[in-house]
Amino acid sequence: MGDLRLARMRTCLAGRRAFRLNPNDGAATMLAMEYVQAQWQSQRRMLLDQLWPASD
């Protein structure tokens, strides 16, 4: 779901650039959201690895 929201935000920012509107505020928000999404995914992978360790 987070990936979909980020994709929509990228599309919105691209549209703003196409109309020569200032996308800086939106771009800063998107960067923050991408950072949070990456952290969430990292924490999720770590938790899953702890719950179900890979069999070697």
Backbone hydrogen bonds in HBPLUS format (Angstrom, degrees):
<---DONOR---> <-ACCEPTOR-->    atom                        ^
c    i                          cat <-CA-CA->   ^        H-A-AA   ^      H-
h    n   atom  resd res      DA  || num        DHA   H-A  angle D-A-AA Bond
n    s   type  num  typ     dist DA aas  dist angle  dist       angle   num
A0005-ARG N   A0001-MET O   3.08 MM   4  6.44 157.7  2.13 150.5 156.1     1
A0006-LEU N   A0002-GLY O   2.97 MM   4  6.24 159.6  2.02 150.7 156.1     2
A0007-ALA N   A0003-ASP O   2.95 MM   4  6.15 153.6  2.02 145.3 152.6     3
A0008-ARG N   A0004-LEU O   2.98 MM   4  6.25 155.7  2.04 148.9 155.2     4
A0009-MET N   A0005-ARG O   2.95 MM   4  6.22 151.7  2.03 145.5 153.6     5
A0010-ARG N   A0006-LEU O   2.90 MM   4  6.18 155.9  1.96 149.5 155.7     6
A0011-THR N   A0007-ALA O   3.04 MM   4  6.29 156.8  2.10 146.3 152.2     7
A0012-CYS N   A0008-ARG O   2.95 MM   4  6.20 157.1  2.00 146.7 153.0     8
A0013-LEU N   A0009-MET O   2.89 MM   4  6.16 163.0  1.92 153.3 157.3     9
A0014-ALA N   A0010-ARG O   2.92 MM   4  6.14 153.2  1.99 145.8 153.5    10
A0015-GLY N   A0011-THR O   3.00 MM   4  6.27 151.9  2.08 145.9 153.3    11
A0016-ARG N   A0012-CYS O   2.99 MM   4  6.35 151.0  2.07 147.7 155.9    12
A0017-ARG N   A0013-LEU O   2.95 MM   4  6.24 155.8  2.01 148.5 154.8    13
A0018-ALA N   A0014-ALA O   2.96 MM   4  6.19 150.4  2.05 143.6 152.0    14
A0019-PHE N   A0015-GLY O   3.16 MM   4  6.46 141.6  2.32 142.5 151.3    15
A0021-LEU N   A0016-ARG O   2.84 MM   5  5.09 167.1  1.85 156.5 152.4    16
A0020-ARG N   A0017-ARG O   2.97 MM   3  4.80 159.0  2.01 104.7 109.0    17
A0027-ALA N   A0023-PRO O   2.75 MM   4  5.88 151.9  1.82 156.8 166.5    18
A0028-ALA N   A0024-ASN O   2.95 MM   4  6.16 154.8  2.01 149.7 155.4    19
A0029-THR N   A0025-ASP O   3.06 MM   4  6.35 156.8  2.12 146.9 153.2    20
A0030-MET N   A0026-GLY O   2.87 MM   4  6.10 156.0  1.93 146.2 153.2    21
A0031-LEU N   A0027-ALA O   2.93 MM   4  6.17 157.8  1.98 148.1 153.4    22
A0032-ALA N   A0028-ALA O   3.09 MM   4  6.33 157.7  2.14 144.8 150.5    23
A0033-MET N   A0029-THR O   2.91 MM   4  6.19 157.0  1.96 149.9 156.6    24
A0034-GLU N   A0030-MET O   2.78 MM   4  6.03 156.1  1.84 153.2 160.0    25
A0035-TYR N   A0031-LEU O   2.97 MM   4  6.18 153.7  2.04 145.2 152.1    26
A0036-VAL N   A0032-ALA O   3.00 MM   4  6.28 162.5  2.03 150.3 154.6    27
A0037-GLN N   A0033-MET O   2.86 MM   4  6.04 160.3  1.90 149.0 154.9    28
A0038-ALA N   A0034-GLU O   2.92 MM   4  6.12 159.7  1.97 147.5 152.5    29
A0039-GLN N   A0035-TYR O   2.96 MM   4  6.21 158.7  2.00 151.1 157.0    30
A0040-TRP N   A0036-VAL O   2.89 MM   4  6.08 159.3  1.93 151.5 157.3    31
A0041-GLN N   A0037-GLN O   2.94 MM   4  6.17 161.7  1.97 151.3 156.0    32
A0042-SER N   A0038-ALA O   2.96 MM   4  6.13 155.7  2.02 145.2 152.0    33
A0043-GLN N   A0039-GLN O   2.92 MM   4  6.14 164.6  1.95 153.1 156.8    34
A0044-ARG N   A0040-TRP O   2.89 MM   4  6.06 153.9  1.95 147.6 155.4    35
A0045-ARG N   A0041-GLN O   2.93 MM   4  6.15 161.2  1.96 148.9 153.3    36
A0046-MET N   A0042-SER O   2.98 MM   4  6.21 161.3  2.02 150.0 155.3    37
A0047-LEU N   A0043-GLN O   2.94 MM   4  6.13 160.5  1.98 148.2 153.2    38
A0048-LEU N   A0044-ARG O   2.89 MM   4  6.11 164.5  1.91 153.3 157.7    39
A0049-ASP N   A0045-ARG O   2.86 MM   4  6.04 155.4  1.92 148.7 155.8    40
A0050-GLN N   A0046-MET O   3.01 MM   4  6.26 143.9  2.15 141.8 151.5    41
A0050-GLN N   A0047-LEU O   3.14 MM   3  5.09 121.2  2.50  92.6 107.3    42
A0051-LEU N   A0047-LEU O   2.91 MM   4  6.20 154.9  1.97 150.7 157.9    43
A0052-TRP N   A0048-LEU O   2.79 MM   4  5.81 165.7  1.81 153.5 157.7    44
